[in-house]
Amino acid sequence: MKVGMLTSGGDCQGLNAALRGVAKALYNEFGSNVTIYGIRDGYRGLIEGDYHAMSPKDFSDILTLGGTILGTSRQPFKSMQTAEEKEETKLEKMLSTCKRAGFDCLVILGGNGTHKTANLLSQNGINVVTLPKTIDNDLWGTQMTFGFQSAMNIAAQVIDNIHSTAFSHSRVFIVEVMGHKAGWLTLHTGIASGADVIIIPEIPYSAKAVAAAINKRLRVGKRFSIIAVAEGAISKEEAKMSKKEFKAARAAMTYPSISYRLADELKELTGQEIRVTIPGHFQRGGAPCAADRLLCTRLGVAAAELIRKGKFGCMVALQDDKIVPVPLKDVAGKLKSVPPDCELVQTARALGLSMGDV
């Protein structure tokens, strides 16, 4: 059996742990009757035929290693079936690589864009099993993606450390957390670290509402506030714009990120000193936490079991704390957003936290 493995899209903690889980389970089941091929830099390697045979020792001592030993890249889904005249499409090149290499199946680790391409490969006759990776936890069909819990730990530690300096200087701190389209990471982090205001893309904010929350704290003697803001946060005014108008407005924005714009607005509204902290890619780096190592291992073993059974066209997912297969067609192209009235949002509001909207 020949199994090709690749990691695609943004990196995160746990990719190596998941690769290890798949490999160790396959070697344990098939021994020398399986050869695993590492495909370099995600779909780029599959497009260009850049792959190499691996051995069991390649998967040793990588459980706690950050990043990905295979490398990764972003290959936009919209370009997979387009090509210049007489040139093969990227899809055709990937199919040719699979045929030439004689892969019996592909194991693909990635997020939303990765899964759309994985589904495309599946629809074109390639045996595919996928694992859900993203620190945003916004992949449809799974309760949890790996990388999320590690990123949350890092973001929460940033806010934990900000508390002392915010208190000492009586300042308002804005901490910008990763998450362009979904606010899961910011919501979990904000609650876990005791932020006073949480702003996520799914709940458009009002600068006046945020200022009111800060002033309310001042009136009861709390001279500092911490605001957790998702990088994809949008104002109530922006939420009313068309997609074209929104893109134009953001292109014309002179601030490096939404947090700096909000900082200026709050300084004007409250008169307080505002500071912005952006941990950025720190949230995606370093060793996976223990919870992610466990999840990655469970997902990896489940993926190997699907291969053993010959059950393809699926993503292994966590649902009701059990690892189950989910059809790729049910996952591809679907974003798991935060429901504005979900239990976690209600929890935040019950604690007296502001979601920046009222």
C-alpha atoms as one frame of an Amber mdcrd trajectory, in Angstrom:
protein
   0.000   0.000   0.000   1.217   3.480  -0.903  -0.083   6.372   1.190   0.655
  10.006   0.354   0.489  12.545   3.205   0.429  16.337   3.047  -0.239  19.354
   5.272  -1.865  22.353   3.607  -2.756  25.953   4.449  -1.576  27.838   7.529
   0.588  25.973  10.000  -0.461  25.310  13.578   0.415  23.212  16.583  -0.303
  19.501  16.296   0.379  18.851  12.614   3.356  16.624  13.390   1.492  14.885
  16.196  -1.336  14.072  13.770   1.076  12.820  11.084   2.693  10.634  13.733
  -0.682   9.227  14.815  -1.562   8.191  11.275   1.873   6.735  10.543   2.310
   4.746  13.757  -1.155   3.218  13.411  -0.518   2.296   9.757   2.888   0.772
  10.516   1.402  -1.157  13.430  -1.348  -2.546  11.183   0.504  -3.170   7.920
   4.192  -3.249   8.868   6.458  -3.311   5.810   3.417  -3.695   3.529   2.791
   0.054   3.692   4.976   2.850   2.355   4.220   6.409   3.403   5.213   9.240
   1.090   5.619  12.769   2.366   4.360  15.373  -0.097   6.288  18.626   0.378
   4.624  21.989   0.963   1.014  20.881   0.713  -0.769  20.870  -2.627   2.271
  22.500  -4.278   4.130  19.227  -3.857   1.223  17.274  -5.293   1.003  19.673
  -8.251   4.744  19.537  -8.971   5.332  15.889  -8.064   7.562  16.773  -5.109
   7.314  13.801  -2.737   9.613  11.331  -1.003   9.351   7.954   0.694   9.455
   8.053   4.480  10.377   5.502   7.121   9.156   4.851  10.676  12.092   6.786
  12.134  10.895   9.936  10.342   7.891   9.949  12.663   9.878   9.497  15.878
  10.262  12.367  18.364   7.797  14.662  16.590   4.844  14.436  18.991   5.764
  17.731  20.662   7.346  19.418  17.644   5.642  22.556  16.323   5.122  23.372
  12.645   5.126  20.571  10.074   7.988  18.337   8.978   6.439  18.221   5.498
   6.175  21.975   5.008   3.013  23.716   3.888   1.706  26.319   1.444  -1.523
  28.032   0.453  -2.991  27.051  -2.916  -6.296  28.911  -3.506  -9.175  26.625
  -4.394 -10.432  28.994  -7.100  -7.234  28.430  -9.107  -7.377  24.629  -9.056
  -9.365  24.251 -12.270  -8.057  27.227 -14.262  -5.029  27.276 -16.533  -3.425
  29.124 -19.399  -4.079  27.868 -22.932  -2.692  24.352 -23.518  -1.499  24.212
 -19.918  -2.771  21.542 -17.529  -4.851  22.755 -14.612  -3.510  22.287 -11.107
  -6.168  19.641 -10.573  -5.020  17.728 -13.640  -1.415  17.931 -12.445  -2.376
  16.574  -9.026  -4.306  13.710 -10.578  -1.295  12.928 -12.787   1.010  12.881
  -9.751  -1.280  10.458  -7.916  -1.401   8.149 -10.931   2.332   8.325 -11.565
   3.194   7.710  -7.907   0.641   4.925  -7.601  -0.845   6.318  -4.394  -3.589
   4.101  -3.005  -4.846   7.018  -0.941  -4.018  10.507   0.274  -4.082  11.699
   3.892  -4.641  15.461   3.927  -4.397  17.741   6.957  -5.912  21.206   6.659
  -8.692  23.720   7.171 -11.509  25.147   5.066  -9.698  25.812   1.782  -7.785
  22.559   2.067 -11.005  20.598   2.450 -12.581  22.115  -0.648  -9.635  20.898
  -2.712  -9.625  17.523  -0.925 -13.287  17.097  -1.852 -12.458  18.012  -5.452
  -9.802  15.297  -5.544 -12.271  12.829  -4.030 -14.864  13.698  -6.681 -12.233
  12.948  -9.323 -11.560   9.417  -8.131  -8.764   9.863  -5.572  -9.101   7.975
  -2.300  -8.894  10.695   0.365  -9.019  10.831   4.163  -8.646  14.207   5.890
  -7.927  15.554   9.368  -9.358  18.885  10.644  -6.653  21.479  11.321  -7.084
  25.166  12.154  -6.566  27.411  15.170  -9.855  29.131  14.222 -11.976  26.031
  15.024 -14.262  27.088  12.155 -14.337  23.844  10.180 -17.818  22.404   9.705
 -18.602  18.920  10.990 -16.236  18.744  13.956 -16.647  19.830  17.545 -12.964
  20.738  17.725 -10.086  21.215  15.291  -6.541  20.531  16.387  -4.373  23.581
  16.944  -7.268  25.488  18.497  -6.608  24.567  22.112  -2.880  25.341  21.843
  -3.562  28.742  20.262  -6.133  29.513  22.954  -3.586  28.725  25.671  -1.099
  31.157  24.142  -3.635  33.947  23.594  -4.970  33.494  27.127  -1.464  33.723
  28.575  -0.954  37.007  26.705  -4.100  38.459  28.280  -3.142  37.015  31.678
   0.163  38.865  31.486  -1.473  42.068  30.241  -3.647  42.221  33.378  -0.816
  43.310  35.683   0.461  46.126  33.506  -3.084  47.288  32.696  -3.843  47.456
  36.426  -0.551  49.171  37.294  -0.974  51.946  34.728  -4.793  52.198  34.787
  -4.932  51.664  31.055  -7.239  50.099  28.521  -5.572  47.303  26.588  -6.833
  45.872  23.318  -5.493  42.391  22.578  -6.048  41.328  18.976  -6.627  37.589
  18.633  -6.436  35.653  15.357  -9.670  34.849  13.513 -10.715  36.541  10.267
 -14.159  35.047   9.756 -15.012  33.264  12.992 -14.681  34.346  16.603 -14.297
  31.016  18.390 -10.690  31.664  19.422 -11.399  35.175  20.700 -14.565  34.087
  22.531 -12.940  31.139  24.298  -9.802  33.134  25.080 -11.706  36.158  26.341
 -13.803  34.140  28.780 -10.884  31.971  29.923  -8.621  34.972  30.615 -11.141
  37.335  32.176 -11.372  39.956  29.434 -13.906  42.711  30.079 -15.051  43.151
  26.469 -15.068  40.502  23.723 -15.529  41.520  20.099 -16.027  38.845  17.407
 -16.939  38.998  13.682 -20.346  37.417  14.220 -21.503  40.228  16.531 -20.811
  43.653  14.938 -19.563  46.144  17.508 -20.301  49.762  18.322 -17.390  51.881
  19.563 -19.884  53.794  21.724 -21.071  50.532  23.315 -17.476  49.514  24.069
 -16.786  52.964  25.524 -19.910  52.646  27.681 -18.613  49.329  29.080 -15.262
  50.974  29.922 -16.946  53.951  31.588 -19.219  51.625  33.569 -16.128  49.955
  35.006 -14.659  53.356  35.863 -17.759  54.332  37.812 -17.351  51.334  40.120
 -13.657  52.023  40.683 -12.133  49.699  38.091  -9.575  51.900  36.360  -8.419
  49.426  33.709 -10.143  47.318  31.050  -9.041  44.558  28.716 -10.703  44.113
  25.342 -10.234  40.891  23.342 -10.796  41.672  19.662 -10.877  39.179  16.790
  -8.782  40.360  13.838 -11.870  40.011  11.633 -14.137  42.137  13.840 -16.496
  44.521  12.030 -18.410  47.566  13.197 -22.182  47.894  13.031 -21.741  50.451
  10.253 -19.596  48.035   8.238 -22.111  45.226   8.756 -24.665  47.260   6.776
 -22.327  47.638   3.770 -22.355  45.521   0.639 -19.375  43.231   0.140 -17.950
  45.634  -2.455 -18.420  48.664  -0.189 -16.830  46.851   2.736 -13.744  45.860
   0.725 -13.355  49.435  -0.502 -13.707  50.827   3.028 -11.108  48.451   4.436
  -8.738  49.138   1.535  -8.973  52.854   2.321  -8.441  52.330   6.075  -5.172
  53.913   7.192  -4.791  51.780  10.327  -2.638  48.608  10.309  -5.538  46.628
  11.814  -9.033  47.045  13.204  -7.669  47.219  16.763  -5.757  50.429  16.108
  -8.838  52.052  14.630 -10.875  51.031  17.656  -8.124  52.350  19.951  -8.385
  55.814  18.401 -12.171  55.759  18.637 -12.085  54.751  22.308  -9.458  57.362
  23.194 -11.750  60.009  21.739 -14.830  58.640  23.509 -13.331  57.881  26.949
 -10.269  60.084  27.252  -8.344  57.075  28.571  -4.947  55.860  27.464  -5.322
  52.927  25.072  -2.673  50.343  24.192  -2.818  47.623  21.518  -1.099  44.230
  21.737  -1.074  41.813  18.793   0.459  38.392  19.569  -0.025  37.406  15.909
   1.787  34.262  14.774   2.886  33.465  18.323  -0.580  31.924  18.567   0.240
  29.399  15.828   3.764  28.513  16.896   5.507  26.270  19.356   4.694  22.871
  20.784   1.093  21.613  20.890  -0.536  21.504  24.306  -1.313  18.130  25.854
  -4.990  18.348  24.864  -4.047  18.868  21.203  -1.514  16.026  21.293  -4.229
  13.708  22.519  -6.771  14.914  19.935  -4.234  14.649  17.094  -3.333  11.107
  18.097  -6.991  10.053  18.255  -7.696  11.618  14.861  -4.591  10.040  13.346
  -5.486   6.566  14.554  -9.060   6.997  13.286  -7.756   8.054   9.855  -5.578
   4.940   9.692  -8.597   2.812  10.607 -10.602   4.314   7.716  -7.730   3.438
   5.375  -7.687  -0.129   6.722 -11.422  -0.420   6.067 -11.163   1.184   2.628
 -13.573   3.935   3.665 -12.575   7.104   1.810 -14.025  10.516   0.987 -14.248
  11.335   4.696 -12.871  13.668   7.328 -12.265  12.257  10.798 -14.046  14.529
  13.275 -14.766  14.973  16.958 -18.494  14.829  17.682 -19.982  14.284  21.140
 -16.433  13.511  22.300 -16.180  10.584  19.865 -14.077  10.374  16.685 -16.358
   9.728  13.710 -16.098   9.932   9.891 -17.900  12.819   8.171 -18.384  12.860
   4.370 -16.146  15.444   2.685 -19.081  16.717   0.655 -20.752  17.738   3.915
 -17.663  19.651   5.068 -16.266  21.365   1.980 -17.131  25.029   1.617 -18.969
  25.329   4.940 -17.852  27.727   7.664 -18.644  27.025  11.316 -19.394  30.472
  12.733 -20.235  31.436  16.309 -24.041  31.594  16.730 -24.702  35.012  18.344
 -27.007  33.387  20.902 -24.897  30.303  21.654 -24.228  29.093  25.185 -20.746
  30.619  25.319 -21.991  34.065  24.309 -24.755  33.768  26.893 -22.140  32.760
  29.465 -20.093  35.872  28.688 -23.133  38.129  28.989 -24.230  36.454  32.235
 -20.825  37.283  33.688 -21.406  40.924  32.852 -18.936  40.968  29.964 -19.669
  43.259  27.051 -19.814  41.791  23.547 -19.373  45.297  22.175 -22.872  45.535
  20.713 -25.018  47.072  23.472
